[in-house]
C-alpha cells in the first residue's frame, strides 16, 4: 500500500456549525473539498496515529463514496482501527454509542440530519469526540483554523472496502471492522426500558404507526418495534433508507410528516404516531387527535422517566436549549433537581452529561435524549413514551391533559423564515440588538415588554463563554419571543421566531396554539420590524 500526499489549498467556507459542516452535496463532491475537511479534522485532533475511529452515516447520496475516502485518509494518517456500520449506515445516536462502547477516540458521522438528501440536495459531515458527543466549540475552532491553512492531505492508494460484509479486514496497518448498525444500539435500549411491559402493551391490542421517512431509523425501528417488541408487521412505514429519502424532507414535524399527522387526526388513527429524521436523532410524538410539541414531550418524559428501569431512582437534572419552552423547568422545580438553559446545539449538553449534572436533555427542534449517549436520540424518545404508556395505561391525550393540569401549559410554536438574503437577516438582528436596552416598558400589538436581552451562556463545567446565542423578549403576562438565525441550512439565512405563552394549571388549555400565540406573534413581528427588513411576515414552515 502506498500513501499519497496531495497538494491542496484552503477552501473558503469550511467552518463547522452547531452540527458539523453542511453544504450542498455537489459542493462536497468537488475536488479536494471533502478531503480538505477530513484532513483538517485529523490535524485538529493531533493526527490519526494509532487512533480508533467510528464511521457511519444516514445513507444519503454520496454517503458510501465519502466513507471510502475517509477510510483511505484514516489509513494514510496512521489510524489503527475504524469501526464502520454495515453498508455505511449508522444512526447518529448509534454512532455515539459505538464510540463510547468501544472507547474510540471519536467518529465521523455523515449526515445533514433533517435536511433533504440527493445529488442536488444537502450533505454533511461532523466529528464526534471520545465522549460520543459533537466536537466542542474549542475543537471545532481548531478544525476551522486548520481548513484555513491546509496545504496537503494524506490518502492511501488502496482498494475500496466491501461495506456489505460484517467482519474484520485489514488494509496494511489499518483494521477495518464492519458491524451490524442495529445490534449494539438495541442491546443498549434493552437495558433502559421495560421491554416486557411494552410487549404486553402491543399484545393487548395497542396500535402504532412509526414513519421512518425513508431514513436511517427504518432498520432500527423494524428490528426493535416489530421483531422484538411484537408490534404488528407494517407498524413501521417508509422503512427502507433511500439516498434521497424518497424525495421527501426527513424532518419529523407536522409539515413534513403530514401523512402521519393526517392519519393521527382521523377516525382511523392508531393509539400512537411517531416519526424520526434523516439520521435518527429527532422525533415527533402524536397521539390520537393530540400533537405533542417537542417542548412538552421533553417535560413529560422528564416527569415520567422514573417509570422506566434506567431512571427508576430518579433524574439528577434537566437541560433544555434556550429557545425551548420553560415547560421542563417547571418539572425540574417540582422534582427538586437542577435545570439548565443552554445554547442551541447538542454539544452544549455534553459537558453537563459528562459531569453528571443532568439526566434528560431536549431541544424544541424535536430532539430529546438522556445520559445513555451524547446525542439526541429519536427512537429512545419513542421507546420511553411507549414505556410510560404501558405503565400509566392512559392515552397520549390523557397524559397531555394531566400534565397541563399539574404544571400549566406552555403554548408554543416556531415560525421559520427560510432562504432570506443573508444581509437582510443580519440587518434585522443587528437592529434588534441595538434596541434591546430600550425595549422594556414599550408596548407592541397590545403587549408590554417586561425585559429583553441577548442570551449568553457560561458553561458551569468548563467555564467557556458562548455569546450572541439569540435574542429573548419577555412580555408581561407570561409571553416570550425568541429571535435566532439558524446554522443548519445551506442556502441564505433562516430566521427562526419562537413564540411562547404560559397558561397556569387552572387556565384554559384547549385553545388552538396559533390563536393562543397570536398576540405574542404580532408583538414580536412588530418590534423586530420584520416586514421592513425581510419583506414578509408569513413563515415558510410553522411548527
C-alpha angles and dihedrals in degrees: 000000000000129000123219126208104205122201114232141152135225117286116212120242102030095131111134116233130205089300104030128268117335126182140141112295093243089057091056088048093057116109113282094355099112092032093053093053095045092049089049089055091052090048091049094052093049097264132299100267110142094347128146114219139182119220130187145116148193096274097251120150112299092019097116095041092050092049091056089053092049091050091052091048091047089054092049092048092054102256114167100208141006123196111205131185115243110269086009091286126141129144112231094248090046090052090050090052093048091052090053096039093052095038088236123176091239142298146247112234116193112206145103088212111218095001119111118267135219139090091291095039134062138314132179144185130193136172120228119204130232092278088062094248132114114283110276120244094263091057095044088053090054089050091052092048089051091053089055095056104030116134103164140018131202124232133165124234097228137131120267115269117244100244094186097071121076112224143066130297135167136231105190104295095350120095113207115200118191111201137186102263094216106039102078093038093052091049089055093050090052089060093052105046140045098251091177091059091048091048089053089050092057092040088057092060102269110158131209143174118207115188110202089183091222087290138121099288094067096088092042095049093045093051095045106032101035107022098037109022097038101242108161118269108268094038087114113059130187085024101157114089109232130193091240097029088246088301088294133125106251096212114123103223135111092269102051096030092049096138089058092046092049090052093048092051093049132084088254094061120137120225095265135021123193139168138183134203140243098290099024101249099109132063144189122208122196131166129201101301091344125100114198114213114224089243091055091043091056091050094046093047090050093047092050102032091108088072090072119074096239092057100034093116091055137258126280099214148337128234127193134178114255096251091053115100122262092247093108091049088063090052092049091051093052092046091047094235133127121277122203132194112203137174118271112278128079092239089076090063092053097079092048092049094046090049092051093241097125139027104186126042134178149171131207088237091080098273124131132158147143142223092287089090136000097248135067110267124208100191091044089059092050092050092049089051089051091049091051093047090049093053101037095042091212131122123255090252092051092050090050093051092046091051093051092048088053102042106012126248126280103205104211143178139162121217116199122201104192137197094015116167102266094230091054093048091048091048091054092051093044092052091047092050091050091056099042097102092053099048100083110101095017119119127223125181089347097308124111120220111238096185142339135196145149111256117244124177128212107196106231091207107047101013095237118152125222116190136187094030097151140308119267124200119186121197130203110261099043102292126136136183125193125195120199139157110228124229098200101081128088101209127059117317132311117215112204120200114192118198127196135174123177122219113188123234092269092046132099109284098173102075120117104260095232090053092046089051097042097103093045089050093051092047092048094049091047097049094048092046089231098170092051095049106037102015098235143073100186112094123228091221127021120188 
